[in-house]
């Protein structure tokens, strides 16, 4: 299986868990954490490009 299939299954299970336990407040929290992680990853990989610009 592809990694995207595993991530898709994980997200579906996570949403089912939030719905079953009525903890909808955790959904925006996890989404913000994922966005922050993506930003950190992008900044780390773009450092050499930024250094050459300045």
N, CA and C atoms as a LAMMPS dump frame, in Angstrom:
ITEM: TIMESTEP
0
ITEM: NUMBER OF ATOMS
162
ITEM: BOX BOUNDS ff ff ff
-5.0000000000000000e+02 5.0000000000000000e+02
-5.0000000000000000e+02 5.0000000000000000e+02
-5.0000000000000000e+02 5.0000000000000000e+02
ITEM: ATOMS id mol type element x y z
1 1 1 N 0.828 -1.197 0
2 1 2 C 0 0 0
3 1 3 C 0.862 1.245 0
4 2 1 N 0.337 2.278 -0.554
5 2 2 C 1.046 3.541 -0.595
6 2 3 C 0.931 4.26 0.749
7 3 1 N 1.834 5.171 0.971
8 3 2 C 1.799 5.957 2.199
9 3 3 C 0.545 6.833 2.248
10 4 1 N 0.095 7.299 1.082
11 4 2 C -1.107 8.136 1.07
12 4 3 C -2.338 7.344 1.481
13 5 1 N -2.377 6.061 1.141
14 5 2 C -3.501 5.228 1.568
15 5 3 C -3.524 5.091 3.077
16 6 1 N -2.343 4.924 3.669
17 6 2 C -2.269 4.833 5.126
18 6 3 C -2.686 6.141 5.786
19 7 1 N -2.253 7.261 5.21
20 7 2 C -2.629 8.554 5.779
21 7 3 C -4.125 8.805 5.639
22 8 1 N -4.691 8.4 4.519
23 8 2 C -6.135 8.564 4.309
24 8 3 C -6.909 7.725 5.329
25 9 1 N -6.49 6.487 5.547
26 9 2 C -7.15 5.618 6.518
27 9 3 C -6.996 6.173 7.94
28 10 1 N -5.824 6.699 8.244
29 10 2 C -5.589 7.282 9.56
30 10 3 C -6.492 8.479 9.798
31 11 1 N -6.643 9.33 8.795
32 11 2 C -7.502 10.506 8.961
33 11 3 C -8.965 10.107 9.113
34 12 1 N -9.404 9.086 8.38
35 12 2 C -10.784 8.625 8.54
36 12 3 C -11.009 8.049 9.934
37 13 1 N -10.062 7.258 10.433
38 13 2 C -10.186 6.701 11.778
39 13 3 C -10.184 7.8 12.838
40 14 1 N -9.355 8.79 12.625
41 14 2 C -9.257 9.898 13.567
42 14 3 C -10.574 10.686 13.628
43 15 1 N -11.194 10.923 12.468
44 15 2 C -12.472 11.636 12.449
45 15 3 C -13.598 10.791 13.062
46 16 1 N -13.569 9.49 12.823
47 16 2 C -14.559 8.611 13.464
48 16 3 C -14.411 8.644 14.98
49 17 1 N -13.164 8.653 15.457
50 17 2 C -12.907 8.725 16.888
51 17 3 C -13.445 10.03 17.472
52 18 1 N -13.203 11.144 16.778
53 18 2 C -13.68 12.442 17.261
54 18 3 C -15.206 12.48 17.286
55 19 1 N -15.837 11.906 16.29
56 19 2 C -17.301 11.893 16.236
57 19 3 C -17.886 10.99 17.313
58 20 1 N -17.296 9.827 17.524
59 20 2 C -17.83 8.877 18.5
60 20 3 C -17.692 9.397 19.923
61 21 1 N -16.595 10.094 20.212
62 21 2 C -16.355 10.579 21.574
63 21 3 C -16.754 12.034 21.778
64 22 1 N -17.317 12.633 20.75
65 22 2 C -17.791 14.017 20.784
66 22 3 C -16.715 14.976 21.283
67 23 1 N -15.541 14.862 20.69
68 23 2 C -14.434 15.763 21.018
69 23 3 C -14.038 16.543 19.77
70 24 1 N -14.979 17.328 19.268
71 24 2 C -14.747 18.067 18.035
72 24 3 C -13.717 19.165 18.201
73 25 1 N -13.415 19.565 19.421
74 25 2 C -12.422 20.607 19.636
75 25 3 C -11.029 20.148 19.221
76 26 1 N -10.822 18.838 19.149
77 26 2 C -9.492 18.331 18.811
78 26 3 C -9.205 18.431 17.304
79 27 1 N -10.228 18.521 16.487
80 27 2 C -10.035 18.581 15.035
81 27 3 C -9.268 19.843 14.628
82 28 1 N -9.702 21.043 15.039
83 28 2 C -8.914 22.225 14.655
84 28 3 C -7.517 22.23 15.27
85 29 1 N -7.39 21.677 16.458
86 29 2 C -6.085 21.616 17.101
87 29 3 C -5.101 20.788 16.283
88 30 1 N -5.512 19.639 15.828
89 30 2 C -4.635 18.78 15.031
90 30 3 C -4.347 19.422 13.675
91 31 1 N -5.337 20.06 13.079
92 31 2 C -5.114 20.722 11.796
93 31 3 C -4.102 21.856 11.923
94 32 1 N -4.182 22.631 12.991
95 32 2 C -3.213 23.702 13.209
96 32 3 C -1.819 23.125 13.421
97 33 1 N -1.72 22.046 14.172
98 33 2 C -0.422 21.407 14.387
99 33 3 C 0.159 20.872 13.082
100 34 1 N -0.682 20.308 12.232
101 34 2 C -0.207 19.826 10.932
102 34 3 C 0.267 20.971 10.044
103 35 1 N -0.465 22.077 10.041
104 35 2 C -0.048 23.237 9.25
105 35 3 C 1.268 23.813 9.771
106 36 1 N 1.414 23.88 11.088
107 36 2 C 2.652 24.38 11.667
108 36 3 C 3.821 23.466 11.317
109 37 1 N 3.596 22.16 11.371
110 37 2 C 4.649 21.212 11.005
111 37 3 C 5.043 21.365 9.543
112 38 1 N 4.063 21.569 8.68
113 38 2 C 4.354 21.762 7.261
114 38 3 C 5.152 23.047 7.045
115 39 1 N 4.804 24.104 7.779
116 39 2 C 5.55 25.352 7.654
117 39 3 C 6.997 25.179 8.097
118 40 1 N 7.216 24.486 9.195
119 40 2 C 8.573 24.252 9.683
120 40 3 C 9.365 23.446 8.659
121 41 1 N 8.757 22.435 8.083
122 41 2 C 9.437 21.626 7.074
123 41 3 C 9.806 22.469 5.852
124 42 1 N 8.89 23.297 5.399
125 42 2 C 9.145 24.129 4.224
126 42 3 C 10.25 25.135 4.501
127 43 1 N 10.246 25.727 5.674
128 43 2 C 11.274 26.709 6.015
129 43 3 C 12.64 26.04 6.11
130 44 1 N 12.693 24.852 6.654
131 44 2 C 13.97 24.163 6.781
132 44 3 C 14.545 23.784 5.421
133 45 1 N 13.702 23.427 4.498
134 45 2 C 14.204 23.022 3.184
135 45 3 C 14.517 24.213 2.293
136 46 1 N 13.992 25.397 2.614
137 46 2 C 14.214 26.555 1.748
138 46 3 C 15.325 27.461 2.27
139 47 1 N 15.988 27.113 3.35
140 47 2 C 17.049 27.964 3.901
141 47 3 C 18.173 28.267 2.921
142 48 1 N 18.7 27.287 2.222
143 48 2 C 19.788 27.61 1.285
144 48 3 C 19.354 28.614 0.204
145 49 1 N 18.139 28.536 -0.226
146 49 2 C 17.642 29.465 -1.25
147 49 3 C 17.527 30.855 -0.672
148 50 1 N 17.034 30.961 0.553
149 50 2 C 16.872 32.281 1.177
150 50 3 C 18.229 32.912 1.433
151 51 1 N 19.224 32.124 1.874
152 51 2 C 20.547 32.665 2.149
153 51 3 C 21.196 33.224 0.894
154 52 1 N 20.969 32.619 -0.236
155 52 2 C 21.583 33.123 -1.466
156 52 3 C 20.906 34.404 -1.936
157 53 1 N 19.674 34.626 -1.556
158 53 2 C 18.99 35.857 -1.959
159 53 3 C 19.519 37.076 -1.209
160 54 1 N 19.939 36.881 0.038
161 54 2 C 20.413 37.997 0.834
162 54 3 C 21.918 37.992 0.889
